Amino acid sequence: MVGSLTRRSAIALGGSALILPSRFAIAQADNRPSITIAVQKIANSNLLDVLREQSNVGERVFFSSLWEGLIGRNWTGNLESVPGLATEWKRIDDKTVELKLRQGVKFHNGDELTADDVAFTFGKERMFGDTQPSAGKTISVDFVVGGGRASKELPAEVPAVARRSWPALLGIQIIDKYTVRFVNGTPDVTMEGRISRYGSEIMNRRAFEEAKTYSDWAMKPVTTGPYRVAEYRPDVSLLLEAHDEYWGGRPPLKSIRFVEVPETASRINGLLSGQYQFACDIPPDQISQIEKNAAFEVQGGTILNHRLTVFDKNHPQLQNPLVRRAMTHAIDRQAIVDSLWAGRTVVPKGLQWPYYGDMFVSDWSVPAFDLKLAKDLVKQSGYKGDPIPYRLLNNYYTNQTATAQILAEMWKEAGLNVEIQVKENWQQILERTPTRAVRDWSNSAPFNDPVSSMVSQHGPNGQQQQAGEWTNAELNQLSVELETSTDRARRKAAFRRMLEIAEREDPAYTVLHQNATFTAKPKALAWKASPAFAMDFRAENWGGRS
């Protein structure tokens, strides 16, 4: 009733009006700032479910604002594991991890987080559907934009992604209100990493059960993050508002609005005019232009994500691995890094990252740029010059179109007739038709083991195999060994062999370069970019900190 307090009634109250509790003053005026962030895309699926929207753009709007896991990541550090919704965890045996939940955590609807929510999050109704724990068995699936359901039935992509992340999880054992155990069907040295990975975040059971349909819930999921969904307009904007009961402290922003601005020039102009406080996905060649204005800066750099060219070995022109091998050797990757990225990124050692530690294969490399070898392989293959379709989105990735044009010219020099076909969305890119042959992709490493990338993205339930683009029996057997073996030497040997298969002998993809992301903002805003697509707007990363 504070809002109806008039001057007359205040006078009538006399001195008592001067001792109103401070919370009333806070309720009258929220002086926290609100910000607007220009992005090229909010969500490919037009949904806000972490198991449905597995993408670079999804990572940006989800973390750390909306979704949170039991084991978190230090978004403004080195992405190392940190306590999240769990305060501690321990190994019980090779198949079991026990976690203690943080007490007093509130969901956006006011419910307290308990073990029941964790068990439901990793259960059949929300995550796995009718799929069963298995080793090396592929779940076939097609990408569908929206993927909505008029009931609680899960889109096929959800259990497919769930089994990609958790191939052998039997379930969650509730020990008490604040203690849970993850029980696996096979030994797994990476369980802690899987708990921390994108897709293992916790949701509120009651909100899911009360939603009329899966789509209703996925448009406004109830989670524990510092901000909650206020309004989502697919393909237009996403408005998040502060969740003031957040366990990590009162959020520093009143609201965050993400708006879709596909054109780079429009994002930059909107930033410079004050329409946006942040502009994402800035190409390197625009950085100096923005920073000519002393009031602005561009933050960012390389991240744990690699850009790839991906092959569909079922296409008639790509069935012969010699053609795919030729394509990998025809690419001058360093020229792409130098010309399009101003040297701000690097050509990595294949699909891996040094943060794998002792699982990193340090003497590996991407296929060497060797135009003569590429031409010889084309000749050996018997390729007759028939078109090889290359499906492309218009700059979903930074410099995507320019990179594709350069690649097509490099392949042409090797004697390959690659034709670019621009598509509108990922559904068209992945559609199973005779024109699916080459496409763009990027792969991340959600935790520090090759299981998180090589197996998760190219193994039996990786996107390539689920989409029917590529498969290899030996790699699939090695995937199971990498997932279930506790012998690190054997695991590393298996990973090295998988690199040989997927990158050299029977190419599933070829790595172009490590990805980098750059975000422009006013210098006056004290905020630090993450070494990831994620954008952290919690109290410790806003205001008063450089």
C-alpha positions as CSV (number, residue, x, y, z in Angstrom):
1,M,0.0,0.0,0.0
2,V,3.1,2.3,0.0
3,G,2.3,3.4,-3.5
4,S,-1.0,5.0,-2.3
5,L,0.6,7.0,0.5
6,T,-0.5,10.6,-0.1
7,R,0.9,13.9,1.3
8,R,-2.2,14.3,3.5
9,S,-2.0,10.8,4.9
10,A,1.7,11.2,5.6
11,I,1.0,14.4,7.6
12,A,-1.8,12.6,9.5
13,L,0.7,9.9,10.4
14,G,3.0,12.5,11.9
15,G,6.4,11.4,13.0
16,S,5.6,7.7,12.4
17,A,5.9,8.4,8.6
18,L,9.6,9.0,9.2
19,I,10.4,5.5,10.5
20,L,9.1,3.4,7.7
21,P,11.3,0.3,7.2
22,S,14.0,0.7,4.6
23,R,12.5,-2.0,2.5
24,F,9.6,0.3,1.6
25,A,12.0,2.8,0.2
26,I,13.6,0.1,-1.9
27,A,10.3,-1.0,-3.2
28,Q,9.4,2.6,-4.2
29,A,12.5,3.1,-6.4
30,D,14.8,0.6,-8.0
31,N,17.8,2.7,-9.2
32,R,19.8,-0.2,-10.6
33,P,20.6,0.2,-14.3
34,S,19.1,-1.7,-17.1
35,I,21.1,-2.7,-20.2
36,T,20.5,-3.7,-23.8
37,I,22.8,-6.1,-25.6
38,A,22.8,-6.4,-29.4
39,V,23.4,-10.0,-30.6
40,Q,23.2,-11.5,-34.1
41,K,20.9,-14.3,-32.7
42,I,19.3,-15.2,-29.4
43,A,18.4,-18.9,-29.8
44,N,18.5,-21.1,-32.9
45,S,15.6,-23.3,-31.6
46,N,13.5,-20.3,-30.5
47,L,13.4,-22.0,-27.0
48,L,15.3,-21.4,-23.8
49,D,15.9,-25.0,-22.7
50,V,19.6,-25.8,-22.2
51,L,19.0,-29.3,-23.6
52,R,17.3,-28.0,-26.7
53,E,19.4,-24.9,-27.4
54,Q,22.9,-26.3,-27.5
55,S,24.6,-23.4,-29.2
56,N,27.1,-20.5,-29.0
57,V,24.3,-18.0,-28.9
58,G,22.5,-20.0,-26.3
59,E,25.5,-20.0,-24.0
60,R,25.6,-16.2,-24.2
61,V,22.0,-15.7,-22.9
62,F,22.0,-18.6,-20.5
63,F,25.2,-18.2,-18.5
64,S,25.5,-17.0,-16.0
65,S,22.2,-15.0,-16.0
66,L,19.6,-17.8,-16.3
67,W,20.7,-21.4,-15.9
68,E,23.0,-22.8,-13.2
69,G,24.5,-26.2,-12.5
70,L,25.6,-28.1,-9.4
71,I,29.2,-27.6,-10.3
72,G,29.8,-24.2,-11.9
73,R,32.5,-22.6,-14.0
74,N,34.6,-19.5,-13.3
75,W,33.3,-17.4,-16.2
76,T,35.7,-14.5,-15.5
77,G,38.7,-16.7,-14.7
78,N,40.0,-19.7,-16.6
79,L,36.6,-21.6,-16.8
80,E,37.8,-23.9,-14.0
81,S,35.2,-25.8,-11.9
82,V,33.8,-24.0,-8.9
83,P,31.0,-24.7,-6.4
84,G,27.6,-23.8,-7.8
85,L,24.3,-25.1,-6.6
86,A,26.4,-27.8,-4.8
87,T,28.9,-26.7,-2.2
88,E,31.0,-29.9,-2.2
89,W,31.3,-33.2,-3.9
90,K,33.2,-36.5,-3.6
91,R,33.7,-39.8,-5.3
92,I,32.1,-42.8,-3.8
93,D,33.5,-45.2,-6.5
94,D,34.2,-45.3,-10.2
95,K,30.5,-45.0,-11.0
96,T,29.2,-42.7,-8.2
97,V,29.6,-39.1,-7.3
98,E,27.9,-37.6,-4.2
99,L,27.1,-33.9,-3.9
100,K,25.9,-31.6,-1.1
101,L,23.4,-29.0,-2.2
102,R,23.6,-25.4,-1.2
103,Q,20.9,-24.7,1.3
104,G,18.5,-21.8,1.0
105,V,18.7,-21.5,-2.8
106,K,15.5,-20.0,-4.2
107,F,14.0,-20.7,-7.7
108,H,12.4,-17.8,-9.6
109,N,9.0,-18.9,-8.3
110,G,10.1,-18.8,-4.7
111,D,10.5,-22.6,-4.2
112,E,13.6,-23.8,-2.4
113,L,16.0,-26.0,-4.3
114,T,16.0,-29.6,-2.9
115,A,17.3,-33.0,-4.0
116,D,13.9,-33.7,-5.5
117,D,14.5,-31.0,-8.1
118,V,17.9,-32.5,-9.0
119,A,16.4,-36.0,-9.4
120,F,13.6,-34.7,-11.6
121,T,16.0,-32.6,-13.7
122,F,17.9,-35.8,-14.6
123,G,14.8,-38.0,-14.9
124,K,12.8,-39.6,-17.7
125,E,10.1,-36.9,-17.8
126,R,12.4,-34.0,-18.3
127,M,15.6,-35.3,-19.8
128,F,15.8,-38.9,-21.1
129,G,12.4,-39.8,-22.3
130,D,12.2,-43.5,-23.2
131,T,15.9,-43.8,-24.0
132,Q,18.0,-46.2,-22.1
133,P,21.7,-46.1,-20.9
134,S,23.7,-47.7,-23.7
135,A,27.3,-47.9,-25.1
136,G,27.9,-46.9,-28.7
137,K,24.3,-46.9,-29.9
138,T,23.3,-43.9,-32.0
139,I,20.0,-42.1,-31.5
140,S,18.8,-40.7,-34.8
141,V,17.3,-37.3,-34.8
142,D,16.5,-34.3,-37.0
143,F,16.8,-30.6,-36.0
144,V,13.5,-28.7,-36.0
145,V,13.3,-25.0,-35.3
146,G,10.9,-24.4,-32.4
147,G,10.5,-28.1,-31.7
148,G,7.4,-27.3,-29.7
149,R,4.9,-29.8,-28.5
150,A,1.2,-29.4,-27.7
151,S,1.8,-31.7,-24.7
152,K,4.6,-32.5,-22.3
153,E,6.2,-34.9,-24.8
154,L,9.8,-33.9,-25.2
155,P,11.2,-32.9,-28.6
156,A,13.3,-35.8,-29.9
157,E,16.4,-33.5,-29.7
158,V,16.2,-33.4,-25.9
159,P,16.7,-37.0,-25.0
160,A,19.2,-37.3,-27.9
161,V,21.3,-34.5,-26.4
162,A,20.8,-35.9,-22.9
163,R,22.3,-39.2,-23.9
164,R,25.1,-37.4,-25.7
165,S,25.9,-35.7,-22.4
166,W,25.0,-38.7,-20.1
167,P,25.3,-42.0,-22.1
168,A,25.3,-44.3,-19.1
169,L,23.6,-42.4,-16.3
170,L,21.3,-44.7,-14.4
171,G,19.7,-42.0,-12.3
172,I,20.0,-39.8,-9.2
173,Q,19.8,-41.3,-5.7
174,I,18.4,-39.0,-3.1
175,I,20.3,-39.4,0.2
176,D,18.5,-36.6,2.1
177,K,16.9,-33.2,1.3
178,Y,20.3,-31.7,0.4
179,T,22.4,-34.7,-0.7
180,V,22.3,-36.6,-4.0
181,R,24.3,-39.2,-5.7
182,F,24.8,-39.5,-9.5
183,V,24.9,-43.3,-10.3
184,N,26.4,-44.3,-13.6
185,G,26.0,-47.7,-15.3
186,T,29.7,-47.8,-16.3
187,P,33.0,-46.5,-14.8
188,D,33.5,-42.9,-15.8
189,V,36.4,-40.7,-14.8
190,T,34.6,-37.6,-16.2
191,M,31.4,-37.6,-14.2
192,E,32.3,-34.4,-12.4
193,G,32.9,-32.7,-15.7
194,R,29.6,-34.0,-17.0
195,I,27.9,-32.5,-13.9
196,S,29.4,-29.2,-14.8
197,R,28.8,-29.2,-18.5
198,Y,26.3,-27.2,-20.6
199,G,23.0,-29.2,-20.4
200,S,23.3,-30.4,-16.8
201,E,21.8,-27.3,-15.2
202,I,19.0,-27.6,-12.7
203,M,15.4,-26.6,-13.2
204,N,12.3,-26.4,-10.9
205,R,10.2,-29.5,-10.8
206,R,6.9,-27.8,-9.9
207,A,7.2,-25.2,-12.7
208,F,7.7,-28.0,-15.3
209,E,4.8,-30.1,-14.0
210,E,2.4,-27.1,-13.8
211,A,3.2,-25.9,-17.4
212,K,0.5,-26.9,-19.9
213,T,3.0,-28.0,-22.6
214,Y,6.7,-28.5,-23.0
215,S,6.8,-25.4,-25.2
216,D,5.1,-23.2,-22.6
217,W,7.8,-24.3,-20.1
218,A,10.7,-23.9,-22.5
219,M,9.7,-20.3,-23.4
220,K,10.0,-19.4,-19.7
221,P,12.0,-22.0,-17.7
222,V,12.1,-21.5,-13.9
223,T,15.6,-21.8,-12.7
224,T,17.9,-20.4,-10.0
225,G,20.0,-17.8,-11.9
226,P,20.4,-14.2,-10.9
227,Y,17.9,-13.1,-13.6
228,R,14.6,-14.6,-14.7
229,V,12.7,-14.5,-18.0
230,A,10.3,-11.6,-18.1
231,E,9.5,-11.7,-21.8
232,Y,10.7,-13.7,-24.8
233,R,9.8,-12.8,-28.3
234,P,11.5,-15.4,-30.6
235,D,13.7,-13.8,-33.4
236,V,13.2,-10.4,-31.7
237,S,14.2,-10.0,-28.1
238,L,14.7,-11.6,-24.7
239,L,14.1,-9.6,-21.5
240,L,15.5,-10.8,-18.2
241,E,14.7,-9.2,-14.9
242,A,16.5,-9.3,-11.6
243,H,15.8,-12.3,-9.3
244,D,16.3,-10.5,-6.0
245,E,16.3,-13.7,-3.9
246,Y,19.3,-14.9,-5.8
247,W,21.6,-17.0,-3.5
248,G,24.7,-15.2,-4.7
249,G,23.5,-11.7,-3.7
250,R,21.2,-9.1,-5.2
251,P,21.8,-8.8,-8.9
252,P,23.4,-5.4,-9.9
253,L,21.1,-4.9,-12.9
254,K,17.4,-4.2,-12.9
255,S,17.0,-5.9,-16.3
256,I,19.0,-7.2,-19.3
257,R,17.5,-7.1,-22.8
258,F,19.0,-9.1,-25.6
259,V,17.9,-7.9,-29.0
260,E,18.6,-9.6,-32.4
261,V,20.5,-7.3,-34.7
262,P,21.8,-9.5,-37.6
263,E,23.9,-6.9,-39.3
264,T,27.3,-6.0,-37.8
265,A,27.1,-2.4,-38.9
266,S,23.8,-1.9,-37.1
267,R,25.1,-3.4,-33.9
268,I,28.1,-1.1,-34.0
269,N,26.1,2.0,-34.9
270,G,23.5,1.3,-32.1
271,L,26.4,0.9,-29.6
272,L,28.0,4.2,-30.6
273,S,24.7,6.1,-30.5
274,G,23.8,4.8,-27.0
275,Q,21.0,2.5,-28.1
276,Y,22.9,-0.5,-26.9
277,Q,25.3,-0.9,-24.0
278,F,27.0,-4.0,-25.6
279,A,27.5,-5.1,-29.2
280,C,28.5,-8.8,-29.6
281,D,30.3,-10.7,-32.4
282,I,32.5,-7.9,-33.6
283,P,34.7,-8.9,-36.5
284,P,38.4,-8.2,-35.8
285,D,38.7,-5.7,-38.7
286,Q,36.1,-3.4,-37.0
287,I,37.9,-3.3,-33.6
288,S,40.2,-0.4,-34.5
289,Q,37.3,1.6,-36.0
290,I,35.3,1.3,-32.8
291,E,38.3,2.1,-30.5
292,K,39.0,5.3,-32.5
293,N,36.3,6.7,-30.2
294,A,38.0,7.0,-26.9
295,A,34.8,6.3,-25.0
296,F,34.6,2.7,-26.2
297,E,36.6,-0.5,-26.0
298,V,36.4,-4.0,-27.4
299,Q,37.1,-6.9,-25.1
300,G,37.6,-10.6,-25.9
301,G,39.9,-13.1,-27.6
302,T,40.3,-16.8,-28.2
303,I,37.9,-19.1,-26.5
304,L,37.4,-22.9,-25.9
305,N,35.7,-23.3,-29.3
306,H,37.1,-24.3,-32.7
307,R,35.6,-23.5,-36.1
308,L,35.1,-26.5,-38.3
309,T,34.2,-27.5,-41.8
310,V,32.0,-30.6,-41.6
311,F,31.5,-33.4,-44.2
312,D,28.5,-35.6,-45.0
313,K,30.2,-38.8,-46.3
314,N,26.9,-40.0,-47.7
315,H,27.0,-37.4,-50.5
316,P,28.0,-39.0,-53.8
317,Q,31.0,-36.7,-54.2
318,L,32.2,-37.2,-50.7
319,Q,31.8,-41.0,-50.3
320,N,35.4,-41.4,-51.3
321,P,37.6,-40.3,-48.3
322,L,40.3,-39.1,-50.8
323,V,38.0,-36.2,-51.8
324,R,37.5,-35.2,-48.2
325,R,41.2,-35.6,-47.5
326,A,41.9,-33.3,-50.5
327,M,39.6,-30.7,-49.1
328,T,41.5,-30.7,-45.7
329,H,44.9,-30.3,-47.4
330,A,43.7,-27.5,-49.8
331,I,43.0,-25.1,-46.9
332,D,45.6,-22.4,-46.0
333,R,44.4,-21.9,-42.5
334,Q,47.0,-19.4,-41.5
335,A,46.0,-17.2,-44.5
336,I,42.4,-17.2,-43.1
337,V,43.7,-16.3,-39.6
338,D,45.9,-13.5,-41.0
339,S,43.4,-12.0,-43.5
340,L,40.1,-12.3,-41.7
341,W,41.1,-12.3,-38.0
342,A,44.1,-9.9,-38.1
343,G,46.1,-12.6,-36.4
344,R,43.9,-12.4,-33.3
345,T,43.4,-16.2,-33.2
346,V,45.4,-19.3,-34.0
347,V,45.4,-22.6,-35.9
348,P,45.1,-25.2,-33.1
349,K,46.4,-28.8,-32.9
350,G,43.2,-30.4,-34.2
351,L,40.0,-30.8,-32.2
352,Q,41.6,-30.4,-28.7
353,W,42.7,-27.8,-26.2
354,P,45.8,-27.6,-23.9
355,Y,43.4,-27.5,-20.9
356,Y,42.9,-31.2,-21.4
357,G,46.1,-31.5,-19.4
358,D,47.8,-34.9,-19.8
359,M,45.2,-36.0,-22.3
360,F,46.3,-33.3,-24.7
361,V,48.1,-34.8,-27.7
362,S,50.9,-32.2,-28.0
363,D,52.6,-33.5,-31.2
364,W,49.4,-33.6,-33.2
365,S,48.6,-31.0,-36.0
366,V,45.8,-30.2,-38.5
367,P,46.4,-31.5,-42.0
368,A,49.2,-29.5,-43.6
369,F,48.3,-27.0,-46.4
370,D,49.7,-28.8,-49.4
371,L,48.1,-27.9,-52.7
372,K,50.1,-30.4,-54.7
373,L,49.0,-33.2,-52.4
374,A,45.4,-32.0,-52.6
375,K,45.4,-32.1,-56.4
376,D,47.0,-35.5,-56.4
377,L,44.3,-36.8,-54.0
378,V,41.5,-35.4,-56.2
379,K,43.1,-37.1,-59.2
380,Q,43.4,-40.4,-57.4
381,S,39.8,-40.2,-56.3
382,G,38.4,-40.2,-59.8
383,Y,36.4,-37.0,-59.0
384,K,34.8,-35.8,-62.3
385,G,34.0,-32.2,-61.3
386,D,30.4,-32.6,-60.2
387,P,29.1,-29.9,-57.8
388,I,29.7,-30.3,-54.1
389,P,27.0,-28.3,-52.2
390,Y,28.2,-26.1,-49.3
391,R,25.4,-25.1,-47.0
392,L,25.9,-21.8,-45.3
393,L,24.3,-19.4,-42.9
394,N,24.7,-15.7,-43.4
395,N,27.4,-14.8,-40.8
396,Y,25.9,-16.8,-37.9
397,Y,29.6,-17.2,-37.1
398,T,31.8,-14.1,-37.3
399,N,33.3,-13.8,-40.8
400,Q,31.4,-16.9,-41.8
401,T,30.5,-15.7,-45.4
402,A,33.9,-14.4,-46.1
403,T,35.5,-17.6,-44.8
404,A,33.3,-19.7,-47.0
405,Q,34.1,-17.7,-50.1
406,I,37.9,-18.1,-49.4
407,L,37.4,-21.9,-48.8
408,A,35.5,-22.3,-52.1
409,E,38.4,-20.6,-54.0
410,M,41.0,-22.8,-52.2
411,W,39.1,-25.9,-53.1
412,K,38.7,-24.7,-56.7
413,E,42.5,-24.4,-56.9
414,A,42.7,-28.1,-55.9
415,G,40.2,-29.0,-58.7
416,L,37.0,-29.3,-56.6
417,N,33.8,-27.7,-57.7
418,V,32.2,-26.5,-54.4
419,E,29.0,-24.4,-54.7
420,I,27.8,-22.2,-51.8
421,Q,24.1,-22.5,-50.9
422,V,22.9,-19.9,-48.4
423,K,20.3,-21.2,-45.9
424,E,18.0,-19.4,-43.4
425,N,18.4,-21.6,-40.4
426,W,19.9,-24.7,-38.9
427,Q,17.0,-26.8,-39.8
428,Q,17.7,-26.1,-43.5
429,I,21.4,-26.7,-42.9
430,L,20.9,-30.1,-41.4
431,E,18.0,-31.2,-43.5
432,R,18.5,-34.7,-44.9
433,T,18.3,-34.1,-48.7
434,P,20.6,-34.9,-51.6
435,T,22.2,-31.5,-51.4
436,R,23.7,-32.0,-47.9
437,A,27.5,-32.3,-48.3
438,V,29.5,-29.6,-46.6
439,R,28.6,-27.2,-43.8
440,D,30.0,-25.0,-41.1
441,W,30.1,-25.8,-37.4
442,S,32.0,-25.0,-34.2
443,N,32.9,-27.4,-31.4
444,S,33.5,-26.5,-27.7
445,A,35.0,-28.4,-24.8
446,P,32.5,-28.1,-21.9
447,F,35.0,-29.7,-19.6
448,N,38.7,-30.7,-19.6
449,D,38.6,-34.1,-21.3
450,P,38.3,-35.1,-25.0
451,V,35.1,-37.0,-24.1
452,S,33.5,-33.5,-23.9
453,S,34.2,-32.7,-27.6
454,M,35.4,-35.6,-29.7
455,V,32.9,-38.2,-28.3
456,S,30.1,-35.8,-27.5
457,Q,30.1,-34.1,-30.9
458,H,31.4,-36.8,-33.3
459,G,31.0,-40.1,-31.4
460,P,28.0,-42.5,-31.6
461,N,25.6,-39.8,-30.2
462,G,27.4,-36.8,-31.5
463,Q,25.4,-34.4,-33.7
464,Q,27.1,-35.7,-36.9
465,Q,26.1,-39.3,-36.3
466,Q,22.7,-38.5,-34.9
467,A,22.0,-36.4,-38.0
468,G,23.3,-39.2,-40.3
469,E,26.2,-37.3,-41.8
470,W,29.1,-39.6,-40.8
471,T,29.9,-42.7,-38.9
472,N,33.0,-44.9,-38.4
473,A,32.8,-48.3,-36.6
474,E,36.3,-48.1,-35.1
475,L,35.9,-44.6,-33.8
476,N,32.6,-45.6,-32.2
477,Q,34.4,-48.5,-30.4
478,L,37.1,-46.2,-29.2
479,S,34.4,-43.7,-28.0
480,V,33.1,-46.4,-25.6
481,E,36.6,-47.1,-24.4
482,L,37.3,-43.3,-23.8
483,E,34.0,-43.1,-21.9
484,T,34.5,-46.1,-19.7
485,S,38.2,-46.8,-19.2
486,T,39.9,-45.6,-16.0
487,D,43.4,-46.2,-17.5
488,R,44.6,-42.7,-18.6
489,A,47.4,-44.1,-20.8
490,R,44.8,-46.3,-22.7
491,R,42.4,-43.4,-22.9
492,K,45.0,-41.1,-24.4
493,A,46.0,-43.7,-27.0
494,A,42.3,-44.2,-27.9
495,F,41.9,-40.4,-28.3
496,R,45.0,-40.1,-30.5
497,R,43.6,-42.9,-32.8
498,M,40.3,-41.1,-32.9
499,L,42.0,-37.9,-34.1
500,E,43.8,-40.0,-36.8
501,I,40.4,-41.4,-38.0
502,A,38.3,-38.3,-37.8
503,E,40.9,-35.8,-39.1
504,R,43.1,-37.8,-41.5
505,E,41.9,-41.2,-42.6
506,D,38.1,-40.8,-42.9
507,P,37.6,-37.1,-42.3
508,A,34.4,-36.2,-40.4
509,Y,35.5,-32.6,-40.2
510,T,38.5,-30.4,-40.5
511,V,39.4,-27.7,-38.0
512,L,39.9,-24.2,-39.5
513,H,41.0,-22.2,-36.5
514,Q,40.3,-21.6,-32.8
515,N,37.3,-19.3,-32.4
516,A,37.5,-15.9,-30.9
517,T,34.7,-13.6,-29.7
518,F,34.8,-9.8,-29.3
519,T,32.4,-7.6,-27.5
520,A,32.2,-3.8,-27.7
521,K,31.1,-1.6,-24.9
522,P,31.6,1.9,-23.3
523,K,34.8,2.1,-21.2
524,A,32.8,3.6,-18.4
525,L,31.0,0.3,-17.8
526,A,33.1,-1.8,-15.3
527,W,32.6,-5.3,-16.7
528,K,35.0,-8.1,-17.8
529,A,34.4,-10.4,-20.7
530,S,34.6,-14.1,-20.2
531,P,37.0,-16.4,-22.2
532,A,33.7,-17.9,-23.6
533,F,30.5,-16.8,-25.4
534,A,28.9,-16.5,-21.9
535,M,28.4,-13.0,-20.4
536,D,28.5,-12.7,-16.6
537,F,26.4,-10.0,-15.1
538,R,26.5,-11.1,-11.4
539,A,27.5,-8.6,-8.7
540,E,31.2,-9.5,-8.7
541,N,31.5,-8.6,-12.4
542,W,29.7,-5.3,-12.5
543,G,30.6,-1.9,-11.2
544,G,33.7,-0.9,-9.2
545,R,35.8,-3.7,-10.9
546,S,38.0,-3.4,-13.9
